[in-house]
Structures are given as C-alpha cells and as structure tokens.
Amino acid sequence: MAKKDGGEVGPVLMGFVAGFAAEFVMRKALTFAWTRATGEEPPTDLESPDVSLGRALGWAVVAGVGVEVARVLAVRAARQGLIRTAPEVLES
C-alpha cells in the first residue's frame, strides 16, 4: 500500500503529544521532589529579587535539564514505537 500524503504527520503529532505529556509529568515530579528535599515550593518567578540567586539557578537547572531529558526520551520512544508498528498498520 502506498503512503498517503502527509505521511510524516503521524510521527510528528505522536512526538508532540508524548513530549508534552512527559514535560507535564516531569515538572510535577520535580516540583514534588524539590518540595520534599527543601521543604519549600520551587520558585515561580526566577527573576524576582526576593528569590535568592542560588535557589533560582538551582531550580532553573533542575527543571530545565529534567524536563528536556524526559521530553527527548518520550519523543524518541513514541517515534520508535510508531516505526515498529507502522508496517502492521500499513498492511491492514
């Protein structure tokens, strides 16, 4: 069976959804872990002078790296899963 027009939409859409979900879940997990470790909520306004530079940089690094790693892994896993199932889907 020949590919339909826009055959790249599936992997892109799947990657977007997986990345968005991973980012949401990871941010919640990091917020929980930060609160448990420090006893305080993570800073929401990193530019505020009321937030110490150490706390602002610490949260920025933890959140940035954690969320991006989760997003990359989720997108790769989703696309890999789609590639593995694509021949089965195309045959039906």
Secondary structure, 3 states (H helix, E strand, C coil): CCCCCCCCHHHHHHHHHHHHHHHHHHHHHHHHHHHHHHCCCCCCCCCCCCCCHHHHHHHHHHHHHHHHHHHHHHHHHHHHHHHHHHHHHHHC
